[in-house]
Amino acid sequence: MLAVALLPTTGCSGQSGAARATPDNRHRLDHRQLPPSTAAPQPEHDDSTDRLQWLMWYTFTGRSFVSRGSRALDDAHTSLFLERNLSQLSPGRPSVYSLTEDRALWNETAMKENKRRRKTQPGGAGLGELSALPSDWLAQIDSVAFTVLSRGGVRGLMLGDELLCRGVPPTNLSSVTEELRKRLPRSIWLWTNECESVHELGGSRGGRSKAVPWWSPDLDVVSIDLYEFPTGKMLGVEEADHVRGYYEHYIFPLLSPHQNVAVVPGLFADSLEQHHHNRSEQDEALCSKLASYQLWIQTEPRIVGMAPFHWDTFSDANDSTPAVFRRGGEGFPKLLKQVAQLRHSIKNE
């Protein structure tokens, strides 16, 4: 198991907690304004030392669109490494294997058709949709499980990123999760990440019921990516409050006792420095954003992991990624110092 000691959550400038900016509430779900019936149930335990268990960056090292000179991710800034190639898993290296990055596990054509049908046919995801699984999917699951168990070092499997939102039927994702759980011990956790609108797709069995979770009962960790973008005077430092409101409204009430969540802070910045936010201002804002997440983690034991997006800086010349995403966390020295302190507190047991 992994454990973390509580850290003082000071931002880059040394102020406690997150620096507050003038909020724009037009698109924000405020957890403080939710009706009492949506309040999250109390955790089964209240061990103040049971906090963040792992830190893992989304990193694109080695991809052609990563800027030359980007700092390589090292274990001073992460406790787990995201691996995208099953054949290159390093024995004993603490890692999370991304199941769908280098495998033809999902039929992209079927996914696109399912997305089209969702726009034109009412009833929620899973009703009248095409299967996105290939005929050999069980053989692929067998191969993954065998390799993961034989190499060692893999702490978890990430099933994919925004699979349901991209058109995978909920029943397909549940089937894959169930078969993986049959083959892997509980010590290797199963995780999936989705987009903000996934709650609109209905439950894991399809249909429109919001009382049924969209995730499988065999999943161990779920997360949502929900970013605050820097606009006007807003540098995105209130992102943690927004995410907390979403989790308390849509996720915590439906978790099974064995299930937990991860958070996905948007630790990126605009490479074109629009809205007059220079690199120094961006660095300060990212520190404050991270501090806000740390404050929340200290009071919520169901948050077991943090997967910031993203580490690497994308090339302005060779990448079609919007500029607001391109500057990665690796380029901000004050943020890196804060991340290193967080990483130092996470110990392998």
Secondary structure as GFF3:
##gff-version 3
##sequence-region A 1 349
A	DSSP	beta_strand	2	4	.	.	.	ID=ss1
A	DSSP	three_ten_helix	25	27	.	.	.	ID=ss2
A	DSSP	three_ten_helix	31	33	.	.	.	ID=ss3
A	DSSP	three_ten_helix	36	38	.	.	.	ID=ss4
A	DSSP	beta_strand	54	55	.	.	.	ID=ss5
A	DSSP	beta_strand	81	83	.	.	.	ID=ss6
A	DSSP	three_ten_helix	86	88	.	.	.	ID=ss7
A	DSSP	beta_strand	95	98	.	.	.	ID=ss8
A	DSSP	alpha_helix	108	120	.	.	.	ID=ss9
A	DSSP	alpha_helix	137	151	.	.	.	ID=ss10
A	DSSP	beta_strand	154	161	.	.	.	ID=ss11
A	DSSP	alpha_helix	170	183	.	.	.	ID=ss12
A	DSSP	beta_strand	189	195	.	.	.	ID=ss13
A	DSSP	three_ten_helix	196	201	.	.	.	ID=ss14
A	DSSP	beta_strand	221	225	.	.	.	ID=ss15
A	DSSP	alpha_helix	239	246	.	.	.	ID=ss16
A	DSSP	pi_helix	247	251	.	.	.	ID=ss17
A	DSSP	three_ten_helix	252	254	.	.	.	ID=ss18
A	DSSP	beta_strand	260	263	.	.	.	ID=ss19
A	DSSP	three_ten_helix	274	276	.	.	.	ID=ss20
A	DSSP	alpha_helix	279	297	.	.	.	ID=ss21
A	DSSP	beta_strand	303	306	.	.	.	ID=ss22
A	DSSP	alpha_helix	323	326	.	.	.	ID=ss23
A	DSSP	three_ten_helix	329	331	.	.	.	ID=ss24
A	DSSP	alpha_helix	333	344	.	.	.	ID=ss25
A	DSSP	beta_strand	346	348	.	.	.	ID=ss26
###
